[in-house]
């Protein structure tokens, strides 16, 4: 997406709870979403999940996931970096 493009930066996906997990490569919390064909590893920006992870690791963050079959995952589009124009990334903002 080109720098300055006017577009929505928040969206959501519904995913089966079995297809969402957390990992911590390089000491960063990431959510892994599997759509049945591909897996997507997205950084987590949700304060609640990051704080739980800091206190008790992946298992603590996982324990906060809602106990339901389908999860509503809020996904945000980060702005591009000044030194990397036209390059954005997705992040998980929340899970309901």
Buried (B, 14 or more C-beta within 10 A) or exposed (E): EEEEEEEEEEEBBEBEBEBBBBEEEEEEBBBEBBEEEEEBEBBBBBEEBBEBBEEEEBEBBBEBBEEEEEBEBBBBBEEBEEEEEEEBEBBBBBBE
